[in-house]
């Protein structure tokens, strides 16, 4: 008996069928980026489960109506490929890496077929988001992706669904903004290392004609929170909340955190006046986590041949998921609202400085630089390179142990 051969559909029929499926899928998704952003629920992504599953991605999952998602227990620990870590001496559970707050509907956490955990973002719908995608590609792939001063996350993958482009990034650690909260127990030294990395990130962008234009501390992620004061028994040695880094008393800068002299095993050196211990030295500090800059949705990139005086922008910041007419005070420096051309690199400095307005290092030279960064007059603000150079010099002139002090968080007045 001869075998009956079933003919395969012709390429044109397959293509037509595929197009119909994609069109049907597209009809179940938000019509534009702004609506996608506003609907921060897991179920917005549910129609895409099979689309991403066929490409090797499995969503973490969570309550359909919730804006949070967690790594399924069956996967074990999170695999962040080193972009998110838990310090060896840290007692925080790994759940800090296995939890993802969607925050905005254009984000979703997933696991790749090779076991890596990632974040998927909608970056383009039609012509909206073309600049965003171009900048992500320039920074996240090719020669710039391996430059140490580039703090953008690598771009693992992009996928198109009709007029939509999705970008895939490694799942990184928490927002750097958590480190500014004294409850987290990061020292001034911890935070200053992060801040200088942020300025390095901005300086790299600016030197390559890219302005971020949403450079809040909330858009910087950190591998982990060092929390070097977590187990420290520290206290301030004066009642003055504003002081210089060089004012010293008995060999210890005023206001620095020192071990409690009443603690067993702690004595005062007759030679230096500095507290010293007869016991074994404490565990080493948890190191310096790397900082990553994210969310380039409002970023601009000028062509190579653009003269410096023409690298300007005009008007409030709209685009992508940010609706026109929706003015956010934390993004708009005074010059942005004038309607006149403004320097977008100095806008980045203002945005970053303004996002640090509740943080005080209590070292007057450092805090004075933060004030300059958020000056209402853009001509008085330092460039990213200038701020980085000056802050690096100030920090280098302070004995590291004297940066092991808690910062001060000011209330919102």
C-alpha positions in Angstrom: 0.0 0.0 0.0 1.5 3.3 -1.1 2.0 6.0 1.5 -0.2 9.0 1.0 1.8 12.2 1.1 0.1 15.3 2.6 1.3 18.3 0.7 2.8 21.2 2.9 1.1 24.5 2.7 2.7 26.8 0.2 5.0 29.6 1.6 2.4 32.2 0.7 -0.3 30.4 2.6 2.0 29.9 5.6 2.9 33.6 5.5 -0.7 34.6 5.3 -1.6 32.4 8.3 1.3 33.7 10.3 0.3 37.3 9.6 -3.3 36.6 10.7 -2.0 35.1 14.0 0.3 38.1 14.6 -2.5 40.6 13.7 -4.8 38.8 16.1 -2.2 38.9 18.8 -1.4 42.5 18.2 -5.1 43.4 18.6 -5.0 42.1 22.2 -2.2 44.5 23.2 -2.3 48.2 24.2 -2.6 50.5 21.2 0.4 52.7 22.1 3.3 53.0 24.5 1.6 55.5 26.8 -1.3 53.1 27.5 1.0 50.2 27.9 2.9 52.1 30.6 -0.2 53.0 32.5 -1.5 49.4 32.7 1.1 47.9 35.1 -0.5 44.5 35.5 0.9 41.1 34.8 -2.1 40.2 32.7 -1.3 42.8 30.1 1.5 40.5 29.0 -0.5 37.3 29.1 -1.4 37.3 25.4 2.4 37.2 24.7 3.1 34.0 26.7 3.2 31.8 23.6 5.0 34.4 21.5 7.9 34.6 23.9 7.7 30.9 24.9 8.4 30.0 21.3 11.5 32.1 21.5 12.9 30.6 24.7 11.5 33.0 27.3 9.2 32.1 30.2 7.6 34.9 32.2 8.2 34.7 35.9 4.5 35.0 36.7 2.4 36.5 39.4 -1.1 37.6 40.3 -2.7 38.8 37.0 -4.0 42.0 38.6 -0.8 42.7 40.5 2.2 44.8 39.5 4.8 42.5 41.0 6.2 39.2 39.9 8.5 36.6 41.5 10.8 34.0 40.3 9.0 30.5 40.4 10.5 28.4 43.2 11.1 25.6 40.7 13.8 27.7 39.1 15.8 27.9 42.4 18.0 31.0 42.9 17.9 33.9 40.4 20.6 33.8 37.7 21.5 37.5 37.0 24.7 36.7 35.3 26.5 38.9 37.8 24.4 42.1 37.2 22.7 41.5 40.6 24.4 39.9 43.6 24.0 39.1 47.2 27.2 39.9 49.2 28.9 36.9 50.7 28.6 38.4 54.2 25.1 39.6 53.7 22.2 38.1 55.6 19.6 39.3 53.2 17.8 36.4 51.5 18.2 35.9 47.8 14.6 37.0 47.4 15.9 40.5 46.8 16.9 39.3 43.4 13.9 37.0 42.9 11.3 39.8 43.2 10.4 42.3 40.4 8.2 45.3 40.8 6.9 46.0 37.3 6.3 49.6 38.2 5.5 50.5 34.6 3.5 48.1 32.3 6.2 48.1 29.6 8.4 45.8 31.7 8.3 42.1 32.4 10.7 39.6 34.1 11.4 36.3 32.4 13.8 33.4 32.3 15.7 32.5 29.2 16.0 28.9 27.9 19.7 28.9 29.0 18.7 29.7 32.6 19.5 33.4 32.7 16.9 35.8 34.2 16.1 38.9 32.2 13.9 41.9 32.0 11.9 42.5 28.7 10.9 46.0 27.8 8.7 47.4 25.1 10.9 50.1 23.4 9.3 50.9 20.1 5.7 51.0 18.6 5.7 52.3 15.1 7.9 55.4 14.8 7.7 56.1 18.5 10.8 54.8 20.2 13.1 54.8 17.2 15.7 57.0 19.0 15.4 54.9 22.2 16.1 51.7 20.3 19.0 53.2 18.4 20.7 54.4 21.6 20.2 51.1 23.4 21.8 49.3 20.4 24.8 51.7 20.4 25.4 51.4 24.1 24.4 47.8 24.6 26.2 46.1 21.6 29.4 46.5 19.7 32.5 48.3 20.8 30.9 50.6 23.4 29.3 47.7 25.3 32.7 46.7 26.7 34.0 50.2 27.7 34.4 50.4 31.5 33.0 53.9 31.6 29.8 52.8 29.9 27.3 51.9 32.7 24.4 50.9 30.4 23.2 47.3 30.6 24.0 45.1 27.7 21.3 44.5 25.1 20.9 40.7 25.0 18.2 40.5 22.3 15.5 42.4 20.3 12.3 40.9 18.9 9.7 42.4 16.6 6.0 41.8 16.6 4.5 43.8 13.8 5.2 47.5 14.7 6.4 46.6 18.2 10.0 46.0 19.2 10.9 44.3 22.5 14.4 44.6 24.1 15.9 42.1 26.5 18.3 43.0 29.3 19.9 41.1 32.2 18.0 41.2 35.4 20.1 43.5 37.7 20.1 44.4 41.4 17.9 46.9 43.2 17.5 50.7 42.6 20.4 52.7 43.9 17.8 55.0 45.6 17.5 52.4 48.4 21.1 53.1 49.4 20.2 56.7 50.3 17.8 55.6 53.1 19.7 55.4 56.4 17.6 52.4 57.4 19.5 50.3 54.7 22.8 51.0 56.6 24.9 52.1 53.6 27.7 54.4 54.7 28.6 57.7 53.1 31.5 56.0 51.6 29.2 53.4 50.0 27.0 56.0 48.6 29.8 58.3 47.3 31.3 55.4 45.4 27.9 54.9 43.7 27.4 58.6 43.0 30.8 58.9 41.4 29.9 55.9 39.2 26.7 57.7 38.2 28.7 60.8 37.2 31.1 58.6 35.2 28.1 57.1 33.4 26.8 60.6 32.5 30.3 61.8 31.5 30.6 58.9 29.1 27.2 59.6 27.5 27.9 63.3 27.2 31.4 62.8 25.7 29.6 60.7 23.0 26.9 63.3 22.3 24.1 61.4 24.2 22.0 63.1 26.9 19.8 60.9 29.1 17.2 63.5 30.1 15.8 61.4 32.9 18.9 61.0 35.1 17.2 60.6 38.4 18.9 58.3 41.0 15.8 56.0 40.5 17.1 55.2 37.0 20.4 53.8 38.3 20.5 50.2 39.5 23.2 48.7 41.7 24.6 45.1 41.8 23.8 45.0 45.5 23.5 47.2 48.5 26.8 47.0 50.4 25.3 48.0 53.8 28.8 48.3 55.3 27.3 49.8 58.5 24.9 46.9 59.0 26.8 45.4 61.9 28.7 48.5 62.9 28.3 50.0 66.4 28.8 53.6 65.3 28.0 57.1 66.7 28.7 60.6 65.7 31.3 62.5 67.7 29.7 66.0 67.4 26.4 67.7 67.2 27.1 69.6 64.0 25.3 68.2 60.9 27.4 70.2 58.4 31.1 70.0 58.6 34.2 69.7 56.5 36.0 66.5 55.7 39.3 67.9 57.0 38.3 69.1 60.5 39.9 66.8 62.9 39.8 66.2 66.7 42.4 63.8 68.2 43.1 62.3 64.8 39.5 61.5 63.9 37.5 63.9 61.7 34.7 65.6 63.5 31.4 63.8 63.0 32.9 60.6 61.9 31.6 57.3 63.0 33.8 55.5 65.5 33.4 52.3 67.6 31.8 52.8 71.0 34.7 53.1 73.4 32.6 51.2 76.0 32.4 48.2 73.8 34.6 45.3 75.1 38.0 45.0 73.4 38.0 48.7 72.3 40.6 51.1 73.6 42.1 54.4 72.7 45.6 54.5 71.3 47.9 56.8 73.4 49.9 57.5 70.2 47.2 58.4 67.8 44.1 59.0 69.9 42.2 56.7 67.5 40.0 53.8 68.8 41.7 50.5 68.4 40.7 46.9 69.1 42.7 44.2 70.9 40.4 41.6 69.3 40.7 40.1 65.8 39.8 42.5 63.0 36.2 42.7 61.8 35.0 41.0 58.6 36.1 42.8 55.5 33.7 45.4 54.0 31.4 44.0 51.3 33.1 45.7 48.4 32.0 48.2 45.8 29.1 47.2 43.6 28.9 48.4 40.0 26.1 50.9 39.1 24.0 50.6 35.9 22.1 53.3 34.1 18.7 52.4 32.6 15.6 53.9 31.0 16.9 55.8 27.9 13.3 56.5 26.7 13.8 60.3 26.8 17.5 60.2 25.7 18.7 62.1 22.6 21.8 61.3 20.5 23.3 64.0 18.2 25.0 63.1 14.9 28.8 62.9 14.9 29.2 66.2 13.0 26.9 68.3 15.3 28.7 71.4 16.5 28.7 71.8 20.3 26.6 74.9 20.2 23.9 73.0 18.2 23.6 70.1 20.7 20.5 71.6 22.3 16.9 70.7 22.9 13.7 72.7 23.2 10.6 72.3 25.3 9.3 69.9 28.0 10.3 66.2 27.9 7.7 64.0 26.1 7.9 60.9 24.1 7.6 57.1 24.3 5.4 56.3 27.3 5.5 59.9 28.5 2.3 61.6 27.4 2.5 65.1 25.9 1.3 67.7 28.4 2.3 65.6 31.3 5.0 67.7 32.9 6.9 66.1 35.7 8.7 68.6 38.0 11.6 66.2 38.7 12.5 66.1 35.0 12.1 69.7 34.1 14.8 72.2 35.2 13.8 75.9 35.1 15.4 76.5 31.6 13.4 73.6 30.1 10.1 75.4 30.8 11.2 78.7 29.1 10.7 77.3 25.6 14.2 78.4 24.7 17.0 76.0 23.6 18.7 74.4 26.5 21.8 72.3 27.1 20.6 68.7 27.7 23.8 67.7 29.4 23.4 70.3 32.1 19.8 69.1 32.4 21.1 65.7 33.3 23.3 67.2 36.0 20.3 69.1 37.4 18.1 66.0 37.4 20.7 63.9 39.1 21.5 66.6 41.7 17.8 67.2 42.4 17.2 63.5 43.0 19.9 63.7 45.7 18.2 66.7 47.5 17.2 64.6 50.6 20.7 63.1 51.0 23.4 64.7 53.1 26.8 63.3 53.4 27.5 65.8 56.2 30.8 66.6 54.6 30.4 70.2 53.5 32.6 70.1 50.4 30.6 67.2 49.1 27.2 68.6 49.9 28.3 72.0 48.3 28.9 70.2 45.1 25.4 68.6 45.2 24.0 72.1 45.6 25.9 73.4 42.5 24.6 70.5 40.5 21.0 71.5 41.1 21.5 75.3 40.7 18.6 77.0 38.9 21.2 78.7 36.7 22.6 76.2 34.2 25.8 78.2 33.7 26.7 77.6 37.4 26.3 73.8 37.2 29.4 71.7 36.8 29.7 69.3 33.9 29.6 65.6 34.7 33.4 65.4 34.2 34.0 68.4 36.5 31.8 67.1 39.2 33.3 63.7 39.1 36.9 65.1 39.2 36.2 67.3 42.2 34.2 64.7 44.2 36.9 62.1 43.5 39.5 64.5 44.8 37.5 65.3 47.9 36.9 61.6 48.7 40.5 60.6 48.0 41.6 63.1 50.6 39.5 61.5 53.3 40.7 58.4 55.2 38.4 55.6 54.1 37.4 54.7 57.7 36.2 58.3 58.1 33.7 57.7 55.4 32.2 54.9 57.4 29.5 57.2 58.8 25.8 57.2 58.3 24.3 59.8 55.9 21.5 62.1 56.9 18.1 61.9 55.1 16.2 65.2 55.1 12.4 65.3 55.1 10.4 66.5 52.2 9.6 70.1 53.2 
